[in-house]
Every structure is written in structure tokens, then in C-alpha cells.
Amino acid sequence: MITLTDSALAAVNRFMGNMDKPVAGLRIRVEGGGCSGFKYGLKLEESPAEGDQIVDFNGLTLLIDETSAPLLNGVTMDFVENMEGSGFTFTNPNATNSCSCGKSFAC
């Protein structure tokens, strides 16, 4: 389904370790918006929602809603740090077009 690089996995675990409350997992979703039509959303969740696909990725629980699941199939999520800043990037084989920042796409 979805793959996280070692860098992305380490970054998520670091963010989860800084939370004051328990975290059930990382929600990864696709929603309308961005400069190409769809954008990725990430959120640490206290509990899964009804209908979520719950995926274990190397000990990290990923929460994916049923609408986002097909658009995330085959996606690789990375965490990049460089002189311009840091953040998560996505490589999506389902995308027919994406913006230069890598945060939105079209299918």
C-alpha cells in the first residue's frame, strides 16, 4: 500500500515522542486542494475513525480512510531536510501531474 522511508519513519516517531497525550497512529489522507487538485494531509490521531484501514508499518500504525486508500496505493513518503527547510514529500505512481513542491497532485 504505502511505504515510508527510514527518514520519514524516524521523523514521525520523533514527533510522536513529543506528544503530551497518547497517539493511536498517523493519519495519512488525500483531500481536495493544493495547486494540482489533491493534497496530502498528515495528522497524529488519538484513535482510529470508523472505516479506517489500519496498517502496521515497522511498528508505526498508519490510519487511512477508505476514500484516500486507492490514491495512496504505491506511494512512498519521505522526510527531507535541506537548506531550504524540512518536510514530508510524496512520490505517487498514481499521479498524472504534480506540483514542484511535491505536496499536491492530480490523477
N, C-alpha and C positions, 0 to 999 in steps of 0.2 A: 504494500500500500504506500506508505510514506517512509522516507529514510532521513535520519538526522546524522549529520557528520559528527565526528568526535568533538569538534569545536562547538557546534550547536548544542549537543548534549551537555557538555561542560557548562556552557552559559546558562542553560535552563536550570540545571542543578544548582548553580551559584545563585540564581535569582530565587529559587525555591528555598534555599537555605537562609535567605534574608527575610523571609515572610514571618510575620508575627502570629499568624493563625495557620491551622493545618491546611494542606493543599492536597486535593484528590488527584490532580493531574493538570496537564497543559492542554487547553482547548486550542485547536487549530481549525480555523474556518475560512471559508471563502464567502465574500459578500459583495454586493454591487458597489461600485465606486472606483476610485483611482483614475488615472488618465487613460487606461486601456479598457475599462469596463468592469473588471473584477479586481478585488484587492484581498490580501491575506489579513487575517486577524488572529492575534495570539492573546491568550488570557490565562492566568493561573486561576483555577476553579477550586472551590471548596467541596463541590460534589458534582457528579455527572448529572446531566439532564436526561429526561425520558427519551428513549430512542437513540441515544449516543452509541456510536461504536467505541468500544473501549479497547485500545491497542496497547500492548506492552512493548516498549522499545528499550531494550537493555536496562530494564528496571524502572524506566520512566513511563508513567501512564499518560497516554495521549487520548483525548476526548474529541471525537469527530462526529458532527451531526450528519444525518443521512443525506442532506442536500449537498453538503460540501464533499462528502466522500468520493464521488466519481471525479470531481475536479481536482482532487488531491492524489489520485492514484498515480503512482510512479514519481511523485515529487520528491526532490531532495532539498532539505532545509539546511542551511549553513549559517554560521555566525562569523562575521568578518570584522576585523579590527585593522584600521589603517589610519593614515594621517588625516583623512577626511572625516573620520568618525568610526562608529561601530554600529552593527545592527545585523539583523537576520536577513538573509537573502534566500530566494527560492529558485530552483531550476525545475521547470514544469514541462514535461514532454507533451502535455495536452494543449499547451498554449499555441495559438496560431500567431500571436503577436504579444509583445511585452514592452513595457516602457524601459527606458535606460536605467532607472534606479532599481529595477528588479522587484518592485513591490506591487505591481499591478500587471494584469494580463488580459488577453481576450481568447476566447475559444471559438 
